[in-house]
Amino acid sequence: MHTTNAKLTVRAAKRVPSLIRWNSTSVEPPPAGGHLPSIATSQILRTTRESALRTPGLAWADEDASAPTRTIVGGRETRKMNLYQAVRDAMSIALMKDDNAVVFGEDVAFGGVFRCTMGLAEEFGRERVFNTPLTEQGIAGFGIGLAMMGHTAIAEIQFADYIFPAFDQLVNEAAKIRYRSGGRYNVGGLTVRTPTMSVGHGGLYHSQSPEGFFMGAPGLKVVIPRSPIQAKGLLLNAIRDPNPVIFMEPKILYRSAVEQVPIDDYALPLGRAEILVPGSDLTLLSWGTPLYHCETALHMLSSPAPALEPHIPQSLRSAKIELIDLRSILPWDVETITESVKRTGRLVIVHEAGMTAGVGAEISAEVQKRCFLKLNAPVKRVTGWDIPVALQYEKFHIPDAIRVIDAMVETLSY
């Protein structure tokens, strides 16, 4: 009886090979997220203690800046943090070391919308970490007054989209007070934090990238970090910088970007870009969230999926692309960018804000002036469209890896 059933099973399997296919293949199925890097698996994140402590430009607050640079990393510890935890850690250090420092904004006393100030009110008291009314111009004006009186004012605008009511205070007052008063007054103690860039479903009032609006405001600094280590070091430096700083934090990275972050007090330089991937054939420049789309595009260029193979010439797949994180939007690092473009002869700029009068336009003009005889192709910009950020089709609005790779192929083929 059992023998007969076994013969029937074998005969059925011969007629329907799929019955035994599960036991005859050694091909592993692809991972759920595919083989391309995501933010969680990005190679530009520093996920080990050793790599975190060797972050380029990192300066420890408890070491003499004039002393020789140390290559040893003994005695320093790190902790796994996402971006919002790193921002909170930076503010905690600032409040602990500076009795004049205060944190304020809409809902910050209970932790804020993105939990960046979680527990700070309980740790340092509600006299130093407190809520404000829903008035962005009031928050900025109050911070300017505090900074003029010698306080360290760390203000939060709940979303960068709502920074526009504070535009007059920031551009006409904060940026100009030192000049206006002949150096008698300044608001270098003012730092304005605000979540920026797309989140996938934020639409026209919660996914904008307004950094370009401040490029014509001398007296301000504008900074956008890409990761937890960068966020902590850049924010601590911004808080202590003698100029008012607008610190824009890519909101989709608050939880998705995770690194081993040094627990000690340290700073990273403002006004300096960082070369993440060295290259010689094309300079790819971005900041914030789009850096991760650029990283994906680099992988797609060298190892295209079958559907993309007809569109990427074999001769371009070995191109060496130099990926740069601008980090500081104002002032931006002219020297690092132009030095790179003079070596590569090509530049592609990627940002989420619209193309017209965006940050990429200013960079393109300066690069064209300084590198004209070295350019092998026109400067290419990959940006959001010149329309309000769409709610229904936000993913079509934001530059993705496909648009970046298309720009690279066009520029390399010029």
C-alpha positions as CSV (number, residue, x, y, z in Angstrom):
1,M,0.0,0.0,0.0
2,H,2.7,2.4,1.0
3,T,4.9,1.4,-1.9
4,T,2.1,2.1,-4.4
5,N,1.5,5.6,-2.9
6,A,5.2,6.4,-3.1
7,K,5.2,5.4,-6.8
8,L,2.2,7.6,-7.5
9,T,3.9,10.5,-5.8
10,V,7.1,10.2,-7.9
11,R,5.1,9.9,-11.1
12,A,3.1,13.0,-10.2
13,A,6.3,14.9,-9.4
14,K,7.7,14.0,-12.8
15,R,4.6,15.3,-14.5
16,V,4.5,18.5,-12.3
17,P,8.1,19.5,-11.5
18,S,7.0,22.3,-9.2
19,L,6.1,19.6,-6.7
20,I,9.7,18.9,-6.0
21,R,11.3,22.2,-7.0
22,W,11.3,23.4,-3.4
23,N,13.8,20.7,-2.6
24,S,15.9,20.9,-5.7
25,T,17.0,24.6,-5.8
26,S,20.0,26.2,-4.0
27,V,19.2,29.8,-5.0
28,E,18.5,32.0,-2.1
29,P,15.6,34.4,-2.3
30,P,16.4,38.1,-2.3
31,P,16.1,40.0,1.0
32,A,12.9,41.8,1.6
33,G,14.4,45.2,1.0
34,G,16.4,44.1,-2.0
35,H,20.2,44.1,-2.5
36,L,20.6,47.9,-2.8
37,P,21.6,49.8,0.3
38,S,19.0,51.4,2.5
39,I,19.5,54.0,5.2
40,A,19.6,51.2,7.7
41,T,22.4,49.4,5.8
42,S,24.2,52.5,4.5
43,Q,28.0,52.3,4.3
44,I,28.2,56.0,5.1
45,L,26.9,55.4,8.6
46,R,29.5,54.6,11.3
47,T,28.2,51.6,13.1
48,T,31.2,50.5,15.1
49,R,33.0,52.2,18.0
50,E,36.3,52.3,16.1
51,S,34.9,54.0,13.0
52,A,32.8,56.4,15.1
53,L,35.8,57.6,17.1
54,R,37.8,58.2,13.9
55,T,35.2,60.5,12.4
56,P,37.1,63.1,10.3
57,G,37.2,66.5,11.9
58,L,36.0,65.4,15.3
59,A,37.4,67.6,18.0
60,W,37.0,66.6,21.7
61,A,35.9,69.4,24.0
62,D,38.2,68.3,26.8
63,E,41.3,68.4,24.6
64,D,43.5,71.3,23.7
65,A,42.7,72.2,20.1
66,S,46.3,73.4,19.6
67,A,47.7,70.0,20.6
68,P,48.8,67.5,18.0
69,T,46.0,65.3,16.5
70,R,45.8,62.0,18.3
71,T,45.3,58.7,16.4
72,I,44.5,56.6,19.5
73,V,40.9,56.3,20.6
74,G,41.4,54.6,24.0
75,G,39.3,55.8,26.9
76,R,36.4,57.0,24.7
77,E,33.1,55.2,24.7
78,T,30.2,55.2,22.2
79,R,26.5,54.4,22.5
80,K,24.0,53.3,19.8
81,M,21.8,56.3,19.0
82,N,19.4,57.4,16.2
83,L,19.5,60.9,15.0
84,Y,16.8,62.3,17.4
85,Q,18.6,60.8,20.4
86,A,21.9,62.3,19.3
87,V,20.2,65.7,19.0
88,R,18.8,65.3,22.5
89,D,22.3,64.2,23.8
90,A,23.8,67.4,22.4
91,M,21.2,69.6,24.0
92,S,21.7,67.8,27.3
93,I,25.4,68.5,27.2
94,A,24.8,72.1,26.3
95,L,22.4,72.6,29.2
96,M,24.6,70.8,31.7
97,K,27.8,72.8,30.8
98,D,26.2,76.2,30.3
99,D,23.9,77.5,33.1
100,N,22.8,80.3,30.7
101,A,21.4,77.8,28.2
102,V,17.7,77.4,27.7
103,V,15.6,75.3,25.3
104,F,12.2,76.5,24.2
105,G,9.6,76.0,21.5
106,E,6.2,74.5,20.8
107,D,5.6,71.4,22.9
108,V,9.3,70.9,23.8
109,A,8.6,70.5,27.5
110,F,7.0,67.1,27.0
111,G,9.5,66.0,24.4
112,G,8.4,67.6,21.2
113,V,6.7,66.1,18.1
114,F,9.8,64.1,17.3
115,R,10.9,63.5,20.9
116,C,14.2,65.4,20.5
117,T,13.7,67.1,23.9
118,M,12.4,64.1,25.8
119,G,13.2,64.2,29.5
120,L,15.1,67.5,29.3
121,A,12.5,69.5,31.3
122,E,12.6,66.9,34.1
123,E,16.4,66.8,34.1
124,F,17.0,70.6,34.0
125,G,13.8,72.1,35.2
126,R,10.9,73.8,33.4
127,E,12.6,77.2,33.9
128,R,15.2,76.1,31.3
129,V,13.1,73.8,29.1
130,F,9.7,75.3,28.4
131,N,6.8,75.6,25.9
132,T,6.0,78.7,24.0
133,P,2.8,79.8,22.3
134,L,2.2,78.8,18.7
135,T,4.0,81.8,17.2
136,E,7.1,81.3,15.1
137,Q,8.0,85.0,14.8
138,G,7.6,85.2,18.6
139,I,9.9,82.2,19.2
140,A,12.6,83.8,17.0
141,G,12.1,87.3,18.5
142,F,12.3,85.9,22.0
143,G,15.4,84.0,21.2
144,I,17.0,87.0,19.7
145,G,16.3,89.0,22.9
146,L,17.7,86.2,25.1
147,A,20.8,86.0,23.1
148,M,21.4,89.7,23.1
149,M,21.2,89.6,26.9
150,G,24.0,86.9,27.0
151,H,21.9,83.7,27.2
152,T,22.4,80.6,25.1
153,A,19.1,80.4,23.3
154,I,18.2,77.0,21.7
155,A,14.9,77.5,19.9
156,E,12.8,75.0,18.1
157,I,10.6,75.7,15.1
158,Q,8.3,72.6,15.0
159,F,8.6,72.2,11.2
160,A,10.9,74.0,8.8
161,D,7.8,74.7,6.7
162,Y,6.6,77.1,9.5
163,I,9.9,79.0,9.7
164,F,8.5,81.6,7.2
165,P,6.6,83.7,9.8
166,A,10.0,84.0,11.6
167,F,11.8,85.0,8.4
168,D,11.8,88.8,9.2
169,Q,13.2,88.2,12.7
170,L,15.9,85.9,11.4
171,V,16.9,87.7,8.3
172,N,16.4,91.4,9.3
173,E,17.2,91.2,13.0
174,A,19.3,88.1,13.9
175,A,21.5,88.3,10.8
176,K,22.1,92.1,11.1
177,I,22.3,93.0,14.8
178,R,26.1,92.8,15.0
179,Y,26.5,95.0,11.9
180,R,23.6,97.3,12.9
181,S,25.0,98.0,16.4
182,G,28.6,98.4,15.2
183,G,29.6,95.3,17.1
184,R,28.1,96.4,20.5
185,Y,25.5,93.6,20.3
186,N,25.2,90.2,18.7
187,V,23.0,87.1,18.9
188,G,25.7,84.5,18.5
189,G,24.1,82.6,21.3
190,L,21.0,81.9,19.2
191,T,20.5,78.5,17.6
192,V,17.2,77.7,15.8
193,R,16.6,73.9,15.4
194,T,13.9,72.7,12.9
195,P,13.0,69.4,11.2
196,T,13.2,69.6,7.4
197,M,12.9,67.7,4.2
198,S,10.4,65.1,3.1
199,V,8.9,62.3,5.1
200,G,7.0,60.5,2.4
201,H,3.6,61.8,3.2
202,G,4.1,65.3,4.6
203,G,2.8,67.2,1.6
204,L,3.0,70.9,1.1
205,Y,3.2,72.0,4.7
206,H,5.4,69.2,6.3
207,S,7.9,68.2,3.6
208,Q,9.5,71.4,2.4
209,S,13.3,72.1,2.2
210,P,13.6,75.9,2.8
211,E,17.3,76.1,3.3
212,G,17.8,78.0,0.0
213,F,15.8,81.0,1.2
214,F,18.5,81.9,3.7
215,M,21.4,81.9,1.4
216,G,21.1,85.6,0.8
217,A,21.2,86.5,4.5
218,P,24.9,87.2,5.5
219,G,25.2,86.9,9.2
220,L,23.4,83.6,9.5
221,K,24.8,80.1,9.3
222,V,22.7,77.2,8.0
223,V,23.6,73.5,8.7
224,I,22.0,70.2,7.7
225,P,23.4,66.9,9.3
226,R,23.2,63.5,7.6
227,S,23.6,61.2,10.6
228,P,23.6,60.9,14.4
229,I,27.3,61.5,14.8
230,Q,27.1,64.5,12.5
231,A,24.0,65.8,14.3
232,K,25.6,65.8,17.7
233,G,28.9,67.3,16.7
234,L,27.5,69.9,14.4
235,L,24.8,71.0,16.8
236,L,27.2,71.4,19.8
237,N,29.4,73.5,17.5
238,A,26.4,75.5,16.3
239,I,25.2,76.2,19.9
240,R,28.7,77.6,20.7
241,D,29.4,79.4,17.5
242,P,29.6,83.2,17.8
243,N,27.0,83.6,15.0
244,P,23.2,82.7,14.9
245,V,22.8,79.3,13.3
246,I,19.7,77.7,11.7
247,F,20.1,73.9,12.3
248,M,17.9,71.9,10.0
249,E,17.4,68.2,10.9
250,P,16.1,65.8,8.1
251,K,13.0,64.4,9.8
252,I,12.9,61.0,8.0
253,L,16.4,60.3,9.5
254,Y,15.3,60.9,13.1
255,R,14.7,57.1,13.6
256,S,16.1,55.5,10.4
257,A,19.7,56.7,10.7
258,V,21.5,54.8,13.5
259,E,25.2,55.0,14.5
260,Q,27.6,54.4,17.4
261,V,27.8,58.0,18.8
262,P,30.6,59.1,21.1
263,I,29.1,59.9,24.5
264,D,31.7,62.6,25.3
265,D,31.4,66.3,24.3
266,Y,32.8,66.9,20.9
267,A,32.4,69.2,17.9
268,L,32.5,68.9,14.1
269,P,33.5,71.9,11.9
270,L,30.9,74.3,10.5
271,G,31.4,75.5,6.9
272,R,33.3,72.4,5.9
273,A,32.1,69.7,3.5
274,E,33.1,66.0,3.8
275,I,34.2,63.7,1.1
276,L,32.4,60.4,1.8
277,V,33.5,58.4,-1.2
278,P,36.6,59.5,-3.1
279,G,36.5,59.4,-6.9
280,S,38.1,60.9,-10.1
281,D,35.4,60.9,-12.8
282,L,32.5,62.9,-11.4
283,T,31.6,64.9,-8.3
284,L,28.2,64.0,-6.8
285,L,27.2,66.7,-4.2
286,S,24.3,66.6,-1.8
287,W,23.2,67.0,1.9
288,G,20.8,65.5,4.3
289,T,18.4,62.7,3.2
290,P,19.3,62.7,-0.6
291,L,22.8,61.5,0.2
292,Y,21.4,58.0,0.8
293,H,19.6,58.1,-2.6
294,C,23.0,59.1,-4.1
295,E,24.7,56.1,-2.4
296,T,22.0,53.8,-3.9
297,A,22.6,55.4,-7.3
298,L,26.3,54.6,-7.0
299,H,25.5,50.9,-6.5
300,M,23.0,50.9,-9.4
301,L,25.6,52.5,-11.7
302,S,28.3,49.8,-11.0
303,S,25.9,46.9,-10.8
304,P,22.6,47.7,-12.6
305,A,19.6,45.5,-12.3
306,P,18.6,43.7,-15.6
307,A,15.9,46.3,-16.3
308,L,18.4,49.1,-16.1
309,E,21.3,47.4,-18.1
310,P,20.2,48.7,-21.5
311,H,20.3,52.3,-20.2
312,I,23.7,52.2,-18.5
313,P,26.6,51.7,-21.0
314,Q,29.2,49.2,-19.9
315,S,31.9,51.7,-20.3
316,L,30.4,53.9,-17.5
317,R,29.9,51.2,-14.9
318,S,33.5,51.4,-13.7
319,A,33.3,55.2,-13.3
320,K,34.7,56.5,-10.0
321,I,32.2,58.9,-8.4
322,E,33.2,61.2,-5.6
323,L,30.3,61.6,-3.2
324,I,30.4,64.8,-1.0
325,D,28.2,65.8,1.9
326,L,28.0,69.7,1.9
327,R,26.8,69.8,5.5
328,S,27.0,73.6,5.8
329,I,24.7,75.4,3.4
330,L,25.8,78.9,4.5
331,P,28.6,79.4,4.3
332,W,29.2,76.5,1.9
333,D,32.7,75.0,1.4
334,V,33.7,76.5,-1.9
335,E,37.3,75.2,-1.7
336,T,36.5,71.5,-1.2
337,I,33.8,71.5,-3.9
338,T,35.9,73.4,-6.5
339,E,39.0,71.3,-5.8
340,S,37.0,68.2,-6.4
341,V,35.4,69.4,-9.6
342,K,38.8,70.5,-11.0
343,R,39.9,66.9,-10.5
344,T,36.8,65.2,-11.9
345,G,35.6,67.7,-14.5
346,R,32.0,67.0,-13.8
347,L,29.4,68.0,-11.1
348,V,25.9,66.7,-10.3
349,I,24.1,68.4,-7.4
350,V,21.1,66.8,-5.7
351,H,18.7,68.5,-3.3
352,E,15.0,68.1,-2.4
353,A,14.1,71.8,-2.8
354,G,12.9,73.1,-6.2
355,M,15.5,73.9,-8.9
356,T,14.8,77.6,-9.5
357,A,17.0,79.8,-7.2
358,G,17.9,76.8,-5.1
359,V,21.1,76.1,-3.3
360,G,22.3,74.2,-6.4
361,A,21.9,77.3,-8.5
362,E,24.4,79.3,-6.4
363,I,26.9,76.4,-6.3
364,S,26.6,75.9,-10.1
365,A,27.3,79.6,-10.8
366,E,30.4,79.6,-8.5
367,V,31.7,76.3,-9.9
368,Q,31.3,77.5,-13.4
369,K,33.2,80.7,-12.6
370,R,36.1,78.9,-10.8
371,C,36.3,75.7,-12.8
372,F,35.2,76.7,-16.3
373,L,38.3,75.5,-18.2
374,K,38.3,72.2,-16.2
375,L,34.7,71.3,-16.9
376,N,34.0,68.4,-19.3
377,A,30.2,68.7,-19.1
378,P,27.6,71.3,-17.9
379,V,26.8,71.2,-14.2
380,K,23.7,69.1,-13.7
381,R,21.1,69.6,-11.0
382,V,18.7,66.9,-9.7
383,T,16.0,68.6,-7.6
384,G,12.4,68.6,-6.5
385,W,10.0,70.1,-9.1
386,D,9.1,73.8,-9.1
387,I,5.7,73.1,-7.6
388,P,4.3,72.7,-4.0
389,V,5.4,69.4,-2.5
390,A,2.6,67.0,-3.5
391,L,0.8,65.0,-0.9
392,Q,-0.6,62.3,-3.1
393,Y,2.5,61.8,-5.2
394,E,5.4,62.9,-2.9
395,K,7.6,60.1,-4.0
396,F,7.4,61.4,-7.6
397,H,8.4,64.9,-6.4
398,I,11.5,64.0,-4.4
399,P,14.7,63.1,-6.4
400,D,15.3,59.4,-6.1
401,A,18.1,57.1,-7.1
402,I,16.8,56.6,-10.6
403,R,16.8,60.3,-11.3
404,V,20.3,60.6,-9.8
405,I,21.7,57.8,-11.9
406,D,20.1,59.2,-15.0
407,A,21.9,62.5,-14.4
408,M,25.2,60.8,-13.8
409,V,24.9,58.8,-17.0
410,E,24.0,61.9,-19.0
411,T,26.9,63.9,-17.5
412,L,29.5,61.1,-17.9
413,S,28.3,60.6,-21.6
414,Y,28.4,64.3,-22.5
